[in-house]
Amino acid sequence: MVNQKYLDKAEVLIEALPYIQRFNRKIIVVKYGGSAMVDEDLKRNVIEDVVLLKLVGFKPIIVHGGGKEISRWVGKVGMEPKFINGLRVTDKDTMEVAEMVLNKVNKELVSLVESLGVKAVGISGKDGALLNVEKKLSDGQDIGFVGDIKKVNPKVIYDLLEKDFLPIICPIGMDDEFNSYNINADDAACAIAKSIDAEKLAFLTDIEGVYRDAKDPSSLISELHVNMAQKLIDDGNVGGGMIPKLHNCIDAIENGVSRVHILDGRIPHCLLLEIFTNKGIGTAILGEEEEKYYHE
């Protein structure tokens, strides 16, 4: 008699089949950040997930942040990290450190992907004029070299995908005078997903997903249409940090992205569990016209 453990494995593979068929050759943008960037085991899990997506025929793109690492290096060189309304004040010296750190993180991720047998290319939003920005103000206050994305030129991404590379992008952009600006990685991932009509955008976060009641962990919502997401914001049911994320999700869907996923990056292989299993583990946000995501 065949061991039940092996039959269970076969079940899981068969369960994944309709999702592999549905999203074959489709572009998926993964915004990679939070604890999953700091913990080495979680980091490897995330990269293994993305590599698997690539090898079964998806076209993944990683957009990563590096806020914790930037803060660490700003401290290392004896500078004091400053924040206004939750946004890092980025003077010229801080911008230099941020760019160096983000490029370091970027190439570490490239090495990890390459070590798993997939060709990767790491770029920033400066390469190929990918991300054109203007200065971002925080409630009218100048916070230095922090950018709002004005325009995305995705040609370099299409070129890399066409040559079968996995693009790994760090959120540094340039203004019209070619000054470098740090960009919020969620904003960068959202803008890139919109510009290339990505089928999916997945945010790896440090929470399980979206809750109907922020104080009740059992109220996790598996699926959410955009109007419901907007209602949660309007009714004040989501916590402060989730509001800009949900705004990004709504914006992405209203601009052609089919589905946005908010996932807990602290769960090993969260991407595979959300994309390839009937129940999923995070919150999937759908456009109004989208049918139910999961098979019954």
Wavefront OBJ file of the C-alpha trace (Angstrom):
o trace
v 0.000 0.000 0.000
v 1.348 3.467 -0.916
v 2.157 5.605 2.128
v -0.585 8.211 2.769
v 2.090 10.893 3.088
v 2.971 10.465 -0.599
v -0.680 10.457 -1.675
v -1.153 13.738 0.232
v 1.784 15.238 -1.675
v 0.191 14.206 -4.977
v -3.098 15.831 -3.841
v -1.305 19.114 -3.204
v 0.294 19.049 -6.662
v -3.060 18.341 -8.334
v -4.683 21.150 -6.328
v -2.067 23.530 -7.761
v -2.750 22.506 -11.375
v -5.663 24.890 -12.208
v -3.684 27.817 -10.783
v -0.596 26.909 -12.798
v -2.752 26.700 -15.942
v -4.553 29.936 -15.198
v -1.474 32.062 -14.504
v 1.005 30.480 -16.915
v 3.018 33.207 -18.693
v 1.342 35.880 -16.544
v 3.315 38.590 -14.735
v 3.325 38.565 -10.929
v 4.883 41.420 -8.939
v 6.074 40.463 -5.451
v 6.728 43.312 -3.021
v 9.267 41.862 -0.648
v 9.796 43.473 2.767
v 9.314 43.202 6.525
v 10.624 40.347 8.677
v 10.999 38.077 5.644
v 13.931 40.281 4.580
v 15.713 40.088 7.931
v 15.388 36.416 8.897
v 17.752 34.298 6.746
v 15.484 31.217 6.707
v 12.427 33.252 5.729
v 14.476 35.055 3.085
v 15.439 31.743 1.501
v 11.811 30.534 1.655
v 10.564 33.616 -0.191
v 13.210 33.332 -2.888
v 12.503 29.597 -3.274
v 8.804 30.443 -3.761
v 9.581 33.043 -6.433
v 11.999 30.692 -8.201
v 9.332 27.965 -8.227
v 6.804 30.418 -9.714
v 9.330 31.173 -12.451
v 10.069 27.515 -13.159
v 6.381 26.546 -13.499
v 5.840 29.238 -16.131
v 4.908 32.448 -14.287
v 6.810 35.697 -14.901
v 7.659 36.974 -11.400
v 9.250 40.343 -10.612
v 10.574 41.221 -7.150
v 10.376 44.797 -5.837
v 12.118 45.069 -2.478
v 12.565 47.596 0.281
v 15.263 47.708 2.923
v 14.126 50.194 5.572
v 15.431 48.225 8.565
v 18.803 47.711 6.901
v 19.019 51.408 5.937
v 18.311 52.416 9.562
v 21.022 50.013 10.733
v 23.624 51.507 8.389
v 22.576 55.100 9.089
v 23.265 54.297 12.771
v 26.547 52.550 11.895
v 27.945 55.659 10.235
v 26.927 57.764 13.246
v 23.884 59.496 11.753
v 20.562 59.800 13.570
v 17.525 58.388 11.661
v 14.759 61.038 11.521
v 11.091 60.440 10.624
v 8.232 62.875 9.946
v 4.699 61.362 9.822
v 6.263 57.914 9.493
v 8.414 58.901 6.495
v 12.217 58.852 6.678
v 13.779 62.309 6.333
v 16.351 61.735 3.618
v 19.035 64.416 3.322
v 21.908 64.085 0.827
v 24.073 61.959 3.164
v 21.165 59.676 4.131
v 20.285 59.276 0.448
v 23.845 58.128 -0.276
v 23.643 55.520 2.482
v 20.147 54.414 1.385
v 21.248 53.902 -2.213
v 24.340 51.927 -1.204
v 22.358 49.728 1.187
v 19.513 49.074 -1.274
v 21.993 48.116 -3.996
v 23.753 45.781 -1.546
v 20.428 44.113 -0.620
v 19.528 43.942 -4.317
v 22.673 42.042 -5.291
v 22.320 39.669 -2.314
v 18.874 38.717 -3.638
v 20.285 38.280 -7.146
v 22.947 35.917 -5.756
v 20.317 33.911 -3.886
v 18.121 33.510 -6.992
v 21.134 32.573 -9.130
v 22.195 29.976 -6.531
v 18.818 28.270 -7.099
v 19.409 27.973 -10.835
v 17.425 30.922 -12.220
v 18.910 33.903 -14.108
v 18.263 37.187 -12.301
v 19.150 40.814 -12.995
v 19.088 43.448 -10.254
v 18.233 47.013 -11.218
v 17.046 50.197 -9.547
v 14.390 52.588 -10.788
v 17.222 54.653 -12.297
v 18.074 51.950 -14.833
v 16.435 52.498 -18.206
v 14.669 55.549 -16.683
v 12.273 53.071 -15.063
v 10.987 55.348 -12.270
v 10.662 59.097 -12.841
v 9.810 60.952 -9.624
v 9.087 64.335 -8.114
v 9.774 65.440 -4.550
v 7.274 64.083 -2.034
v 6.087 66.463 0.696
v 4.693 65.211 4.005
v 1.779 67.469 4.996
v 3.569 70.295 3.230
v 6.931 69.575 4.896
v 10.095 68.963 2.881
v 11.522 65.571 3.884
v 14.460 65.632 1.503
v 15.151 63.133 -1.257
v 11.931 61.146 -0.942
v 10.151 60.667 -4.235
v 6.589 60.365 -5.527
v 6.421 58.396 -8.781
v 5.311 60.538 -11.727
v 5.942 58.108 -14.560
v 7.015 54.489 -15.112
v 8.897 53.454 -18.244
v 8.662 49.642 -18.136
v 10.702 48.898 -21.299
v 13.696 47.583 -19.341
v 11.391 45.165 -17.450
v 9.832 43.844 -20.658
v 13.317 43.389 -22.165
v 14.489 41.361 -19.143
v 11.338 39.203 -19.091
v 11.642 38.558 -22.820
v 15.198 37.273 -22.312
v 13.931 35.015 -19.483
v 15.546 36.942 -16.618
v 13.898 37.451 -13.234
v 14.011 41.230 -12.578
v 14.799 42.318 -8.989
v 14.109 46.019 -8.491
v 15.106 48.397 -5.689
v 13.035 51.574 -5.207
v 15.406 54.383 -6.157
v 14.243 56.806 -8.839
v 15.360 60.020 -10.535
v 13.717 63.396 -10.986
v 13.863 65.474 -14.176
v 17.258 66.876 -13.070
v 18.608 63.309 -12.548
v 18.821 63.583 -8.757
v 18.376 60.277 -6.906
v 15.326 59.775 -4.667
v 14.305 57.068 -2.234
v 10.777 55.722 -2.924
v 8.416 53.821 -0.647
v 8.716 50.189 -1.840
v 4.926 49.585 -1.660
v 4.368 52.604 -3.932
v 7.073 51.387 -6.336
v 5.610 47.863 -6.516
v 2.113 49.249 -7.124
v 3.267 51.667 -9.863
v 5.306 48.948 -11.603
v 2.430 46.422 -11.431
v 0.068 48.986 -12.998
v 2.510 49.915 -15.763
v 2.964 46.316 -16.966
v -0.641 45.125 -16.459
v 0.481 42.516 -13.946
v -1.985 39.707 -13.310
v -1.114 39.705 -9.605
v 0.570 41.934 -7.035
v 1.555 40.327 -3.727
v 2.614 42.333 -0.657
v 4.672 40.418 1.928
v 3.968 42.065 5.293
v 4.282 41.379 9.025
v 0.549 40.779 9.523
v -1.717 37.927 8.429
v -3.823 40.023 6.075
v -6.820 42.365 6.349
v -9.115 41.997 9.373
v -12.805 42.931 9.523
v -11.999 44.158 13.029
v -8.375 45.208 13.603
v -8.587 44.116 17.259
v -9.950 40.623 16.491
v -7.381 38.203 14.963
v -10.160 35.716 14.105
v -11.773 38.241 11.726
v -9.235 37.730 8.896
v -10.870 38.276 5.491
v -9.820 35.754 2.780
v -11.339 37.664 -0.130
v -12.310 41.281 -0.483
v -13.744 43.223 -3.419
v -12.423 46.761 -3.878
v -15.636 48.485 -2.771
v -15.519 46.538 0.501
v -11.843 47.481 0.941
v -12.756 51.156 0.505
v -15.624 50.754 2.989
v -13.233 49.291 5.609
v -11.039 52.407 5.229
v -14.000 54.825 5.292
v -15.502 53.165 8.386
v -12.183 53.342 10.245
v -11.932 49.555 10.609
v -8.318 49.205 9.483
v -5.185 50.200 11.397
v -2.961 53.114 10.397
v -0.242 51.092 8.643
v -2.776 49.142 6.566
v -4.500 52.242 5.135
v -1.785 53.204 2.592
v -1.402 49.507 1.674
v -5.126 49.163 0.969
v -5.084 52.418 -1.018
v -2.271 50.934 -3.124
v -4.273 47.703 -3.588
v -7.395 49.601 -4.723
v -5.307 51.813 -7.025
v -3.609 48.761 -8.601
v -6.917 46.972 -9.252
v -8.560 50.089 -10.675
v -5.610 50.298 -13.085
v -5.757 46.787 -14.517
v -4.124 44.444 -11.975
v -6.499 41.475 -11.571
v -5.726 40.470 -7.992
v -3.727 41.838 -5.100
v -2.636 39.652 -2.192
v -1.647 40.799 1.303
v 0.367 38.017 2.943
v 2.185 37.342 6.203
v 5.809 37.023 5.100
v 6.668 35.408 8.461
v 4.852 32.230 7.367
v 7.232 29.936 5.467
v 6.262 29.605 1.783
v 3.305 31.995 2.185
v 3.399 32.858 -1.529
v 2.949 29.246 -2.644
v 0.198 28.632 -0.083
v -1.757 31.694 -1.220
v -1.326 31.233 -4.963
v -1.549 27.444 -5.334
v -4.052 26.243 -2.701
v -7.838 26.460 -2.612
v -8.089 28.119 0.790
v -5.099 30.475 0.667
v -3.697 32.050 3.817
v -3.777 35.829 3.393
v -6.243 38.330 1.943
v -6.924 38.404 -1.808
v -8.376 41.703 -3.062
v -10.378 41.480 -6.289
v -11.842 43.867 -8.838
v -15.630 44.218 -8.917
v -15.943 42.099 -12.061
v -13.654 39.321 -10.817
v -15.260 35.987 -10.041
v -14.577 34.172 -6.783
v -10.943 33.273 -6.657
v -10.973 29.904 -4.922
v -12.359 26.638 -6.236
v -15.027 25.189 -3.967
l 1 2 3 4 5 6 7 8 9 10 11 12 13 14 15 16 17 18 19 20 21 22 23 24 25 26 27 28 29 30 31 32 33 34 35 36 37 38 39 40 41 42 43 44 45 46 47 48 49 50 51 52 53 54 55 56 57 58 59 60 61 62 63 64 65 66 67 68 69 70 71 72 73 74 75 76 77 78 79 80 81 82 83 84 85 86 87 88 89 90 91 92 93 94 95 96 97 98 99 100 101 102 103 104 105 106 107 108 109 110 111 112 113 114 115 116 117 118 119 120 121 122 123 124 125 126 127 128 129 130 131 132 133 134 135 136 137 138 139 140 141 142 143 144 145 146 147 148 149 150 151 152 153 154 155 156 157 158 159 160 161 162 163 164 165 166 167 168 169 170 171 172 173 174 175 176 177 178 179 180 181 182 183 184 185 186 187 188 189 190 191 192 193 194 195 196 197 198 199 200 201 202 203 204 205 206 207 208 209 210 211 212 213 214 215 216 217 218 219 220 221 222 223 224 225 226 227 228 229 230 231 232 233 234 235 236 237 238 239 240 241 242 243 244 245 246 247 248 249 250 251 252 253 254 255 256 257 258 259 260 261 262 263 264 265 266 267 268 269 270 271 272 273 274 275 276 277 278 279 280 281 282 283 284 285 286 287 288 289 290 291 292 293 294 295 296
